[in-house]
Amino acid sequence: MSAYIVIKKEKVECDEGITIEGAMLSAGKHPDAFLFLLDGRPLPMTTVLTKGMIIEALRVASGG
């Protein structure tokens, strides 16, 4: 079983052993534009993905 990152309704399959940041870059996404949640709790993008993880990626907006 792989790990997954869910962006909106898109479920991106990711290899185990890479970071969330690496998985997002591989998918062509900018990781700095997202907040990552596992079971409703925030995770740093340096978190290493393990088998069965389903990470929710929420797009963030900031400005001044």
N, C-alpha and C positions, 0 to 999 in steps of 0.2 A: 504494500500500500504506500502511496506517495503522500506528500503534503500538498495542501491547496491554499491558494490565496483567492478570496472572493472579492471581486471588484464590481460593484453594482450587482448585476445578475450573471456576470461572467465568472466562471470558476476556472482558474489557471492552475494546471498541474505543475508541481515543482519537484525538483530532485531533493532528496534528503541530504543533509550535511552542508547545505549552503545557507547563507544568511537571507533574511527577508529582503534586504537591500539588493543582494546579488540576484535573487529571483525576480524582483521587480525590474531591474535593469535588463535582465535576459528577456523579459516580456515586453521591453520597449517602453516601460513606464518610469516616470521620475519619482523615486521613493520619497523625496522631500515633500511631495504634494499630498501625502497620505498619512493618516493615523492608523496604526495597526492594532487590532484587538483580537484577543483569544479569550473566549468565554466572557466577553464584555470587559476584559481588563486590558489596558494598554501595554504594548510591548515595544521595546526599542527595535529599530531596524537592524541591529546587529545580532538579533536572536537567530540562532541556528535552527533550521527546520528539521523536525523529526517525523518519523512515520505516523500518519494519521492526523497530523495537525491541520486544522482548518482555520486560517487566519482571515479575518474580515478587514478589508482595506477601505477606509472612509476618506474621501477626498476632502481636504481642508482648504479654506480660503482665508487669506490674510491680506491686510492692506492698512493703509494709514490715512 
